[in-house]
Amino acid sequence: MPSTTIRISEFSRKMLRELAREEGKPLQLIVDQAIENYRRRRFLEGLSSDFAALRNDVEGWKCEEEERKNRFDIKINGTFETGKEFSVVIEAKINAEEGEDQLKRYEELCSLSTKLVFLTPDGREPKTTKNKNRWKFISWQQIAINLLRFMESFKDKAEKPEGFHFLKYFTAAIIREIDGAGMDDNPINLISYINKLKKERTND
């Protein structure tokens, strides 16, 4: 790897050596990480400064708020193996209610071929639609169950797909934080979780 020489103060040199000794890492790696952390901090400071400037711009902030009213939570565009294109728009809710005419506006913005999904903790019907038949109502619980089924298929395989562990923790968060399961419930144990759901439904 190409390298260059940069002069630093004796104080900085001593600090780098101490950090390298404490971390058990080479000096060059400590410097690289420090520069990367500084770059990230500058980036975040820039974002914060830009947001503050926008917030203080009355007309600019008004435009931003108007844009947010019609901003989809999730939009997926893709192509099937047959070559046919598809589009899916998902409006996801946890604790928040729908905005004024929110889903009606989405219907007007989306073509009839776009699949519309309303995702909530209990899979309830939306209140602000013009045509409910255009929407598929799904609960976070259904999402969790399908993710669990997918992960269960890799249970006995040594090699997991990329992002598998992130998916595991995301699913656990749905089960515990949204669906209300206890911390002792195993988020990867599909059978016990589904049996628990069946038992609750029977009791209801």
Secondary structure, DSSP 8 states (H G I E B T S, - for coil): ---------HHHHHHHHHHHHHHT--HHHHHHHHHHHHHHHHHHHHHHHHHHHHHH-HHHHHHHHHHHHT--SEEEEEE-TTS-EEEEEEEE-SS----TTHHHHHHHHS-TTSEEEEEESS----SS-S-GGGEEEEEHHHHHHHHHHHHHTTTT-SS--TTHHHHHHHHHHIIIIIS---TTS-TT-HHHHHHHHHHHHHH-
